[in-house]
């Protein structure tokens, strides 16, 4: 059953009561919250995700709720709980949905150490996956959203998940997190995109999430091999040209963007070194999305 | 006493893990993660050859916890090397305590265990020199508040925690295992005198002292934040050293020498009660005199029975919050006389309020 098939009132009731077990990529997350923002966000942005059957195993049991004490009422706040433990400081109540997103990212980056988890977006076309690593603010989510809006498959935003078993990328299509000016830019570039509420004054500025395409979510169990690593950077005077980069240098860039690289240790190095052997690597400075998408399409045109 | 948690059941009878359905596994992983025993559970099931019986979904989390524990072991080994190198010019005994000690001594406790920080014990007269050398090598005091500095330096058995400026790891430098203000007074010089080598230049406490320190930390000093994890440590130590010649004879004798009979009594009692730890009856008789008088004994059984359980929603019972609060107050009461304690707790409470911005 998909989230969208659940009437909104039921969704709200389930979230406030027994909770909702949501399948996303490699994990099942059990979510509880009586906050309407959380229900609305899930209903809008996770409509194509499926619900897990009752009585199974959930990887994470999370809850979004007001903190104990006065801040329940006075300048209300929200806390993220993983099994009663709260890893973060509370945030203003209005940021409940972004907090769920950040909390889920934290769960995955902290507790899936049979995978190397990198700070990167991943898009795919056919069975060719492209890793887009990059520092926050480099413009990888924007580029990812633009590509996805033009028919690329959303593999994962925010984190690339590489299995230690077989070196394959594991899909995790969740809402794409867009910040500040990017929100406007993507709304213009992909007018049909479903965009969640804009949350102002978060620690990352204004944040809004774009709903992942139904097709990407449907294929969330199909892993793929990385074939390209492209490190994007938005620059107003960027020429939108793919500049080849050495594999060794790009491997180090992946390592620098590792969430749990130091935890996984030597095995992680071996898996990433194997991964990079199969990849062509580029740096990519882009100024406008139209030519950026064209450059990516051209990259893969050589594949056929 | 209410029914034990699923985690306790499995710790006592690992074979139970082979019979669990997915919802029970769900609960077991949650409880074990909360108790910081997920990595230990992996080790335990591996020892018993039960990993093949674990379904794939929970196995992901057991294996992840093992990977994480190994990463922490690497970190702690490296820290130990750095600490020893920094302190080498002083030519003093450096005794590693708790987690780092279990790791350096190659004890089964270190397998799958999570470490929060590194603890060392050094001779008190050299404390200033130790702090100076550590600071030269990048360890800086974390509690910069003048009140905290004075609190630690005047009353406590350790320096304010040090954090390495680049690696961000935390080091606690102890000169004793209990505060000077505590009700019990073990002599640190005796602990140092009996310390045994563990690898190059590192020392750890002798087996009886290691057990006594672990018992003291849990039952006389701690706030039971990681009660069950610490009890599992004790259980593993007792099982491991229990096969050594002379260990069981030495343990109660040493407890008497160090004024630590009461913590040893509690440790043996609750290890047996909750984890079925084998303890020879002669040893139980030897520490029986250290038990509190009967009404208090019954109360403490109830309190520790609750306080040592997993602090997870699925294990809550009526009176849990009260039990934990009483244990918290007890730990402070044992730490300091009331005329020092009350101003200290008031100060902590007012600062907490200030930090929350209320």
Interface residues (C-beta under 8 A of the other chain):
Chain A: X28 X55 X56 X57 X58 X59 X61 X69 X70 X71 X83 X84 X85 X111 X112 X113 X114 X262 X263 X264 X265
Chain B: X22 X23 X25 X26 X29 X30 X33 X34 X55 X57 X58 X60 X61 X63 X64 X65 X67 X68 X70 X71 X74 X311 X312 X313 X356 X358
